[in-house]
């Protein structure tokens, strides 16, 4: 598959998705306060932070999960 096809399939907000995923990883390793602080420092909107840190699938997970 060519690089051009792969680029077309990538999310428009891929960079944001990566930062949110890293924040979720911090949720499991360093706690919600550190995850929230990281996402705020990365310029992620407060509404997005609140949504992803309070999602039922995240709260019930025992290990980090990939949401994006």
NORSUL-V197498 format. One record per residue. N is the residue number from 1. SS is DSSP state (H for helix, E for strand, L for the rest). OMEGA is omega in whole degrees, 0 to 359 (none if undefined). Layout:
# NORSUL-V197498
n: [N	N]
ss: [SS	SS]
omega: [OMEGA	OMEGA]
This chain:
# NORSUL-V197498
n: [1	2	3	4	5	6	7	8	9	10	11	12	13	14	15	16	17	18	19	20	21	22	23	24	25	26	27	28	29	30	31	32	33	34	35	36	37	38	39	40	41	42	43	44	45	46	47	48	49	50	51	52	53	54	55	56	57	58	59	60	61	62	63	64	65	66	67	68]
ss: [L	L	H	H	H	H	H	H	H	L	L	L	L	H	H	H	H	H	H	H	H	H	H	H	H	H	H	H	H	H	L	H	H	H	H	H	H	H	H	H	H	L	L	L	L	H	H	H	H	H	H	H	H	H	L	H	H	H	H	L	L	L	L	L	L	L	L	L]
omega: [182	178	181	179	180	180	181	181	182	178	175	183	183	180	177	180	179	180	177	179	178	176	177	176	177	178	182	185	186	178	186	180	179	178	180	180	179	183	175	181	179	177	178	183	182	180	179	179	180	182	185	179	180	182	181	182	179	183	184	184	178	179	177	179	179	183	184	none]
